[in-house]
Amino acid sequence: MYTFKKVLIFFMAMLFTTLPLTTNHIRKDNVEVQNLIAPQHSSLISNRYTQVEEDLRVAKNDYIDLDGYEMLGTIGNLSLYVLSDDLSFRLVNNKTGYLWGSNFNFDYLQEGSELADEGDLGANLLWQNRFDSPAVVNYYQKTNIREEYLFENNLSRKTFTKINETNKIGFKSKLTFHLSKVSFEMLVYIDEEGLHFEVPFDSITEGEVLLLAGIKLYPFFGAAKRNRIPGYTFVPDGIGALIRFDDKRNKEVYNKRFYGPDLGLNLTSSEEYLNLNTFGVVQGINQNAYLSVIKSGASHANLTVSPSQTGTDFNYTYVTYEYRKDYIQYLNQSKTSSIIQVQKNKNEFNIKQSYYFLNGADANYVGMANKYKELLINDERLIKTNHNDMPIHFDVLMSESKRAFIGRTVFSMTTVSELEEIVKRLNDENITNLNLTLKGWQSGGYSYTEPKYQSVESKIGGKNQLKEFVESNSNVYLEMDYFKVSTKGSNYQQGDVSQSIGRQLITDEENYFLRPDISLKKYESNLKKVKDLYDGIHLASTYYLYSDFATKKNREQQIEIIKEFMTKTDKTSVSRPFDYLLGASRITDLQLYSSQQNRFSDTVPFLAIVLSGYKDAFGRNSNFFANTSNELLRLVDYHVYPSFYITNESSYYLLNTSSENIYTSRYLDWEAEIIRQYNFVNNALKHVLNASIINREILKPGFVKVTYSNNVTIYINYSEHTYTDGDVEVSPVSYEVIS
């Protein structure tokens, strides 16, 4: 397989190498044919795309009411009611009168009830007690994990104290679970913003034998029975995804950790991550919704979406906050012998989870995205853009290295002078708003040199040439990697590498993962030595978050260190960011899909909507698109800018290097296609460069209408059919801009 891959790369490289060096050599005929390729209808109605909203029934939740509930008070548009006997609560959105509940009634179980549906699973008394429990704890009995609901045992205890302050109304309770011996304080309250749950870490106690694993708070809040209420759960999986309420789709439970797997616990995943500390639920399309944001504890939290008919008759979504995990402890280097252990010390973090309620035209994933955007703006992580021309991004490989008889040989792929010529050629085509990420600018070339970035590789032109180039051009970012280093590298010590819970070096076999505290010191030191060489820094490998058991820093603590990187330069760039890095100056390699699990019904551009008009976001390198026309339409649809990976030399020279996966990159081979793709996207997005997406409607499968804050509308037609909307006609595989 490896040999075949090398042959394929060689063939592709030679194909482009033999083309004449003119702007007319690009595979124009192939490109034109490719542009006519529309997705199959079966693809357009799959979870790779957003679907038409067909179920527009008025939502009415007949499974909750206010009978017996005491009103605690009203703040803004919200009124909070509580039943102190079981700590269940009701929340009324006074704008619409819609009622949200932390649990539900069981009247539908009575014989002849109009609220019953054929095939209902029902619920015995045990399950009813579980549904009523305000919290659930998971705990370890040796290495076996157990679950305890508050009302499963009559000896469990709770207290109830009202909170009645000027800007805060709710209650506080101390919960004591009899079997697990776990106890903690929980706060539930409303304020001008919305509804909030809190659990202070210092309030948590446990027994001497059983160890706390996790806490769930009101897991059935916002539950909806089967298909009685039209709606969905939004999850921040990749670019964004929906799980609709129905009785037909795959009935597996969705469960995923925020910010990806913890490598420190030996966890891995090949899927897209949950990039943002949020999720949302819609009950009634364009009627009622909430957006939930985890303000503290997301790094140790799992999101679960349980569809109806998987144990219960209800669709419900909840978060589990993990304080401990079990793990595999290997007993020898060959990993042939191991035992299961449980994390000894609790992860230290406070829980704070907030709910923001939306209604009317905002009660959908677009409204959720714009609410999330509002929070980021208030937090000063998003600042409105001010472009005159559409930006485009280039990853530029400057130098690489390959094995030599002794050591390694460094060779240039793009010198500074050659890059200057590329920039000039682009400017001559009126492509002037360039964003550059320079890779391999450092001594020793691109591979095996991290985390040492102290001098410029002489074979690309040296320090003075690079300095002059940076001074003459804007948005030139030098790439540095302080998180992931090659196992074959030599610019670090073993003590710099993070350790897993089993005291092993954290690795993905080819790379080690550094301790962020050590990395930050190296970063500060290196920046002083190249302070006059950069306009900005692109931080690579920030798409990982791991506990380090050498320093006993959990993921929540690591986040605070990683955020420090953002303060060291005026301009910092990142790829595929988690929410705590959205304050970066720009974002590259933005994923355009979700994980496309079977349980998903739609892919939605949640993160792209959040960033639109407030952050430059670039997609993955267009060199490697499988279906160019579809991907370009997706850039237009999502308001994401194009990106390319370029070199001056042929990628043939990258064979037998760590960059041999780059099989086509020579600028002259791509120049005409770069210009074509830029113009294709620019002819749409130049009308909305600094505007935000305020609405996105799917008119027919593959036919999308996107409305912007500056009153411009862009229609995107992914399909093979000509579609119309009023007087607007959109040809297959194209778009129309209406202003």
C-alpha positions, 0 to 999 in steps of 0.5 A: 500500500505504501509503495502504491501511494508513492507511485501515485504521488510520483505520477501526479507530480510528473504529470504537472512537472511536464506541463509548459510553464504558461498560464494556459496550461491548466487542465481547463477542459477537465475543470469545465467538465468537473464544474458541471458535476452536480451531486446525486439527489440521494446525496442532496437529501442526505446528512451531507446537506441541510434539508428542507423544513417540511414539518411546520406544525405548531409546537405544543408540549402537552406533557408538562404543566404548572399544576402545583408549581410555585412561581419564584419570580420573573426577570425579563421575558422569563418566569421560573416555577419550582416544585420544591418536593422534587426540585423540578422546575418550569420556565415560561417564555413570556414572549410566546407563552411557551413552557419548558420543563425539567421533567414531564407528566406520565398521564399518557400512561393511563389507559385510553389517554389521547397523549399515548402513541402506538408503540410507546415504551412507557415507564415503570415507577423506577423510571418515573423516579429517574425522570423526576431526579434533578441530578444523576451521579456516576460513580466507580465501584472498584473499576465498574461504573454505576449510576444513581438517580436522586430518587432511586433511594428513599435515604437520599436527601436534598435541601431547598433554599430560595434565591431572591436577589435583584438580578437573580431568582431561583433556588439552591439545593444540597443533594446527597446521594445515599448509595454513592455517598456523593454530595454537592451544592447545585444552583438553579436561577434565571437572570436577564440573560437566561437560565443557569445551572452551577455546581461549585467544585469545592462543594463536592464531597464523596465517601472513602470507597466509591469514587465520583465519576460524573454529574448530570444536571436535569438530563430531561430538561427540554425533552420532547415525546417522540414525533409529537413536537417537530424539532431537532437538537443542534450539535457542534460536530464539525461545521455543525449538524442536526439530529431531528425528532422522528421515529424513523432515523437510526436510533443510536444514542449520540455521545461525544466529548467536547474538544475531542478526545483526551490523549492524556487518557489514551482516548482517540477519535477519527471523527470531527470534534465538538469544537464549540462549548454549546448545543441547542434544541428546537421545539417547533421550527421557527417557534421555540428554541434554546441555545445552551453554552457551557461556560465552565467545565466543557473540557471535561464534558460529554454531550449526549443526544438520546432519541425517542424509543431508545429506552424512553419515549422522549427525545432528550439532550444532556451534558455529563461532567466527568470528574474521573475516568477509567483507563488502561495501565500497561504493564510492559513496553510491548503493551501485551499486559495491562490492567484497568485503573481509575483516575485517582484525583478528581478533575478540578473545575466548576460547572456553569451551564447557561441557557438562552431562549429564542423564539419566532424567526430566531428559533432555529440553528441560524438564530442559535449561531447569531446568539452565540456570535453575540456572546463572542462579540460581547467577550471581544473575541469577534470584531467586525471585518473591514475589507475592500477586497475578498481575501484568499489564503495560501499555505506556502512551503518554503523549504523541506529536508530529506535523508542524506548519507549523513544527516539531512539535506535541506532544499528550497521549494519556494524562495523569498524571491520566487514568492515575491514573483508569485505575489506580483503575478496575483496582484496583476490579476487584481488578487491583492488581499493575500493571506500567507502562511509560510511553512519551513521558513526556519533553519533546517526546513519544514520537518523535524525542526519544531519547536525551534524557530530562531533563524531563517533558512539560508536556502530560501533567501535568508533573514534580510530577504524575509524581513524585506518581504514581510515589511512589503506585504500584509498578513504574512504569518510564520508557522510555528508548532509548539504542541506536536513534535516529530519523534525523530526530531531533536530540539526538545527533551523527554521532560518537555513531552506530556505524559498520559495517566499511565505515565507514558509519553503522549504520542500518535506514534509519529509525533509527541505532544509537548507540555503547554507550559514548556511550549509557552516558554519556548515560544516566548524565547523564540519570538524575541529572536525573530521579532522583526521577521513576522507580521503574524504567527500561525500556531499549528496543532492547536486542534488537540487538548490533553491532560498532562499527568506529569504536571497534574494539569487537567484540560480545563487548566491547559486551556488557560495556558493555551490562551496565553499563546494568543496574547504574545503577538498582535496577530495570531492565526489558528486552524480548526479552532476550539471556541477558546481560540476564536479570538485569533486574528484569522482561521484557516482550514475551517471544516465544511462538513460534520462527521456525517453519522447515520443519526444526523439528519443535516449538516449546517454551517453553524460555525461559519454563520458565527464567523460571518462578517466578523472573522476571516475564515478560510476553507481547506486547500482547494488543491485537494478538492474531490468535487471542485464545483460542489466545494466552491458552491459550499464556500459561497453558501457558508461565506468561507474564503478559498485557500491553496497550498503552493510551492514554486517547485514541483511537488515531485521533489517532496517524494521521500519527505514528510511532505510527500502527501502534497502531490500537486502544489506548483504555483504555475500549474495552479495559477489559472485555476486559482484565478478562476476559483477566486473569481468564482467565489469573489463574484458572490462574496464581494457583495457581502464581505463585511456582512453577517448571515441572518437567515438561511433557507432550504427551498428545495433539496440543494437549493439554498437562499442565504440572506445577509445583514446588508439586504443582499441575498445569495441563491446557491443551487447545488443540483442538476435542475434549474430552480426559481424563487419568484422572479429569480432563476438559478441554473444548475450548479451555480449561484445568483446574487440579488441586492 
